[in-house]
Every structure is written in C-alpha cells, then in structure tokens.
Amino acid sequence: MKDFLEALINVSEKAANIARHCREEKALFELLVQEKIGNQKNKRFVQDFKTLADVLIQETVKHDIGKKFPDILNYIFGEESNIFTNTLGETIRVEIKDTEEETCKLLIQVLNDSNNAASLLAALVHTEVDSEANLTDVNINLPLKDLGIWIDPIDSTAEYISGLEDLQSVHGVHAVGLQCVTVLIGVFERASGGPVLGVINQPFHQQCQTTNRCSILVFLYLIVVWAFLFLESGLLSI
C-alpha cells in the first residue's frame, strides 16, 4: 500500500510539472488547446476543451503506474480521449513510449515539428519525481488485482485555459482562477465501483514571488492531499 500510494503521489507531482510547463509559453499553449466535439463534449458547456497537457498527464499516469503495478495496468482509465489532432489536420494517438527519444518523436508530430517544445515535454514525462511524502504511518494492504484507477488529468480545464492569476480568495478558498486547477487520481474497487483511495494535486496553489509563476514544489505538503477508505479502515493526509 505504501509503495502504491507513494507512486500515485509522485506521478501527481510529475503531472503538476507538465501542467505548469504547458502554460509557461503563451504561443505554445495556444497550439495545445483543442475543442472537444461529438461524444467527447460535456453537454453542460457551449464549448468544451481538452489540451495536450490533459492527454499527456493522463497517459503519463497510465504509463508510470501500469509499469510499476502491472496487475492494475488494464484497469487504468481517464476522462480524455488520447487522440489529438494537430493544426495540420493529422490525427495522432498520444501515448508514452519506452524511451524519452521515442516520446519526443511522437510529440514532434503533435506539435507541428516544434522540436524544442517536444523535447521539453518528453523530458518531463521521463524524469523520475520523488515527492518525499512522509508515509511512515501508512500500513494498509490493498488488493491491487481488484482495483482500478480513474484519472481527471486537469480538473477545471476552463480555468486552466483562461490562466487568471492574482485573484483574491474568500476565506482561503478560490472560486475562479488557476488556483482552482487540480490533478485528480481516484482508485476504486472494480466489483462495486466504490472509492478506495484518492490523490489531489493543486499545481498552481502558490505563486512564486520571484518569478511570478505558480509552483507547488516548495508547498507540496500543503496542497497534495490523499485519502484512503477500505472496509473498516481509513486514513487522511490532513
């Protein structure tokens, strides 16, 4: 259980890194946004969007967790289709390859031959992340062969796309803006569909005063929250 939870926290932090880097360059970010259509679209919205950050994060979680815990590999699901169409009209299935070079080659196609951006994103995907989470008190066994994972790679995508910063909170809670954006990873029991474990990462929780960019690296334990509930046992990180 401890190894599994640690892997989920680490991959959520890797996901947060991807989300932040995808927002850093305006021209690049605009290239990555694609409107959802057909049955991919959320009917609550006039327009619904996914970004390459959404898809890349989702596929990174699948790759990293599936590689370390093969019993759960075929039961990792996500909100986004991993089919992405670049501005040239080429349809590409986004997936994480075995090597950084192979992933970079695929991302170059998605990014219309933008080698620098593809290299940066591939490096982020293949860089090991250690959140150094303190899990010394976690001692629970989970039957991984009976579990599945659901990923919402970027919750509050509209806020992520708009990129509003420096908004005032109300009693410490932000109703709008980048601070609302989260990476959500949920673990469920396949037989019942009941939730078992969840990790929430808030990539833009704290803004660095020196760079005017949001970061979670320094404030990790304030904004990465996990919770566990299985049978008669339960734990919460806060």
N, C-alpha and C positions, 0 to 999 in steps of 0.2 A: 504493500500500500504506500509506504513512504517513497519508494522509488517511482511509483506511478504518479503520485501527487507532485513530486519534485519535477518530473518530466513535463507535466502539464503546466506548472508554474513557469518553468524555463522556456517552454515553447510559446507561452503567452507573452513573455518578455521579448522573445525574438519577434513575435507578431507585432508588438508595440513599436519595435525598432523599424520594421518595414513600414508601418503606418506613418510614422514621423518622417522618414526619409522620402516617402512618396509625396508628401506635402511640401517639401522644402523648396522645390523649384516650380514656380507657377506654370511655366510653359510645359514642363514635363507632366505635371499633374493634370493639366487640361487634356493632354494627349491620352491619359489613362482612363478618363471618365467615359462610360458608355451607358446609354439609356437601355433599360430592360424593356422587352416587348413580349407580347403573347402571354403564355402561361408563366413566364418568369416574373411578370409585373405584379406588384402588390396593388390590388384594386382600390385600396384606400387612397392612393395618390394619383393625381393627374399625370405626373411623371415620376418614374422610379428609376434609380440609377444603381449601377454597380461600378466599381473601379478595379483596376488591376491590383490595387492593394487588397481589396476584398478577396479576390480569387487567389492571389499569391499567398496570403495569410492562411486561407482555408487549406490550400494544397500543402503548405509547409507543415501545418498541424498534422494533417493526414500522414505525410511522409515521415516526420520525426517520431510521432507516437507509434505508427504502424511498424516502423523499423525496430524500435526498442521493445515493442509488445506485440508480436505477430498474432497472438490469439485474438486480438481485437481489430486487426487490420481491415477486415472486410465489413466491419460494422462502424466505420467512421464516416459520418455524413455531415453535410454542410448546407447552408442556405443558398449558396450561389452555384450556378452552372459554371463549370470551368472552361466553357467555350467562350473565347474572346475574339472579337473582330477588330482588326486594326484599321487605320484610316485608309488603307489601300484596298479595303474590302476583303482581305484574306482572313479566313476563319482558322483559328489555331486553338488546339486543346492545351491549356496551360497545366503543366504538371512539373513536379520536381524530379530532376534526373539524378543519377547516381553521383555525378561529379559537378563541381561548380562550372566547369567549362561547358558541359552539355546543357546545363540550365541556362547559362548565359547565351548560348547559341539559339535556344528556343525563344528567350526573351527578346533577342535582337529582332526576330520576326514580328513579335507583338508590337515592338516599339519602333517599327519602321526604320530599322537599321541604325537606331541610336545606341551605338556600342557602349558609350560611357555609362548611360543610364542602366543598360542591361547588365554591365559588369558590376555596378554598384549593388543592384538588387540581388544578383546571383551570389555575390559575396555575403550579403546579409543573410540570405537563406541558408547558406552552407557554413556560417560561422557558429560555433558552439557558444551557447549562452548559459552562464551559471548565475542564477539569481541569488544564490547563497541564502535561500529561505531557511529559517530555523524550524525544522520539523522534528526536533528531538523527542517531542511528546506524542508524536503520531505513531501509533502501534495498532493498526487495524488491518485485518485481512479482507481483501475483496476478491470475489471470483471473477477474474477478468474475462474468462471464457463465456460468462453470462451477461456481459455488459456491452454497451455501445456508447458512441460519442456523437454529440451534435454540436456543430460549430456555427456561431454567428460571428464571422470574422471582423466585421466593423458594424456594431450596432450604432444607430443614429448616423447613417450614411449621409443624410441631407446636411447635418451639422458638420460632418467631416468635409463635405464638398464646399460648403459656404465658408468654412475656415474662420469664423468670427472669434476674435480673441479679446482679452482685456474686458470681459463683461462681468458686471458685479453679481455676486451670488446673494441669495436670500437665505439667511441663517445657515450659511455654509454650503448651500445647495445651488447648483447652476441649472437653470431650466433650459437654456439655449447655449450654443457655442461649442467650441472644441472640447471643453471640459466634460461635455455630456457623452463624448465618444468612448465606447468600451469594446474590448475584445472579450467575447463570451464563449467559454468552453464548458459544456454540460455533459456529464456522464449519467447514463440511465440503465436500468435493468431491462434487458430486452424482452423478457417474458411479460412483464407488467407495464413497461413504459415509464415506471416510476423513477423520479430523480434520485440519484445516489451521491453525486459529487459535482461541484461547480467551481470554476475559477473565473474571476472577473478582473480584467486588467484595464486600467484607465490611462491610456498613453499620454494624454495632454493635461493631466491633473495639475501639474505645477509648471509655471513658466520660469525659465532661467533668466535672471535679471541681466546677466552679462551678454547674452546672445539674443534676448527677446524671443526665444523659441521655447516651446513646451518640452518638458522632459520628465521621465519617470525614474531615471537611473538613480538619482540621489534619494528619491522619496518612495522607493519601492514598497516598503512595508506599510506605508500609509494607504496605498491605492491598489495593491494586488490583494484581493480578498478571496478566500476559498472557504467552502463549507462542505460538510460530509454528513450524510444521513443514510444508515443502512440497518435494517432490522431494529434492534433496540439501542444502537449506538449512534452518537452524533458528536461532531466537533465543528468549531467555527474559529477562524483565524483572528477574529477581532472580539 
